[in-house]
Amino acid sequence: MPGLAVALVAGFVWAVGRVGRRLTLDGAVLHLLGGWVLRGGFDVVWSPRVWLPALVGLAGVLAGPALAARLPWRALLPGAALAAAAWAVALALTSGWNRLTEPLASRYEYPHDVDRVGSIRAFLSTFLDSVPADSADPWTTHVAGHPPGALLVFVLLDRVGLSGLGPAAALCIAGGALAVPAVLVAVRAVAGERAARLAAPFVVLSPVALWVATSADALFAGVAAWGIALLAAAAARAPGRAADAGALAGGLLLGLALFLSFGLTALGLVALAVVAVHRGRPGLFRVLAAAAAGVLLMVAAFAIAGYGWPAGLAAVGARVRSGPSYADRPLGFFVFADLAAAALAVGPAAVAGLASLRRGRVALLPLAALAGILVSDATGLVRGETERIWLPFYVWILPAAAALPARQRRWWLALAAALAIGIEVVVRTEW
């Protein structure tokens, strides 16, 4: 069953690629830099540096499952984060030593507009004025397409003395790497420690890492993941102040996530899932109330500063629909191409894991994340580049690999690592 599922998905990706190629030959502008599914053209770059991710991947395949099973829990969490960062960096360096900072140097990225921000309050209260493409001084593409919290993170990083692309790249990579222990904490709270330990190697060693080093969506993934993890841990605890505090902290992070990317709203399905699994447990309403209070406090803080989330969503929707990169991209194609890119990003182990899921708590997280992706896809606003845009959702699909048959796990893990290296070598991804 897992093998058949992966074969069918591989066939789907191939078919979508063929359609994309035909559309391109017929004159369609897909805005994928020469690619047909992923954003990036085909150009094999083979150098001795490919041995770096090959060695990291081999070490992860051979030693990862055993370490995940035997390390003390308190050591596993930071170890998984460090391993995830090493894997992402090793993959990026395959294409050159400048690949960690180069993606953020684009004029479309957040660091480009950091110097435009003066007073934080004035920035938030006037942010919407520069969202329209025809405004007097429009924000760059990614800034205009997100709430102001995304740019604000990089502004604050600059103002504490960590200016430049190096610290910005490090922050993004750290965010993506720290999403890994957050996912493990949530899986443990929902389905038990054994499931979290089984999932750990697959959450670390996946093609998702290709967009951790370096895209800001990796940072968004880390913030949202820890919000969900704190909420999951609070829901699993006995009622009390500790559970309330954890839920409040989780709600604050989830509220912050809403001001990093509008697309993270659909992650609310995962947040609800980690609480709903404990239905009937005493004190669960208090956990939900505390989490909701955290979200509302964050929304209120931005509103007091002059930025309203609903108005921002409307402005961004108008900006996206007015641009050529939206109008040129055929919806009928991208509804499927978005999912094909997602399949490549999560990799064969996650796809095989989804096919192996049985009724049980561990299934809730990947299924809720998959539902969130389908909701996002159905809106028609996301057309391409979902290999990075949906990164905050992918980290919750990866634990599905814990459901794989024991004798097959190492082989699926190896295949996931091999796919990541193959994409890095063959496709000139933008991130």
Secondary structure, DSSP 8 states (H G I E B T S, - for coil): -HHHHHHHHHHHHHHHHHHHHHHHHTT----STT-SSSSS-B-----GGGHHHHHHHHHHHHHHHHHHHHS-HHHHHHHHHHHHHHHHHHHHHTT-TTTTTGGGGSTTSGGGGGGG---HHHHHHHGGGG-STTSSS---HHHHTS-HHHHHHHHHHHHTT--SHHHHHHHHHHHHHHHHHHHHHHHHHHH-HHHHHHHHHHHHSSGGGGGTTT-HHHHHHHHHHHHHHHHHHHHHS-SSHHHHHHHHHHHHHHHHHHTT-GGGGGGHHHHHHHHHTTTT-TTHHHHHHHHHHHHHHHHHHHHHHT--HHHHHHHHHHHHHHSHHHHTS-HHHHHHHHHHHHHHHHHHHHHHHHHH--SSGGGHHHHHHHHHHHHHHHHS---S-HHHHTHHHHHHHGGGGGGS-GGGHHHHHHHHHHHHHHHHHHB----
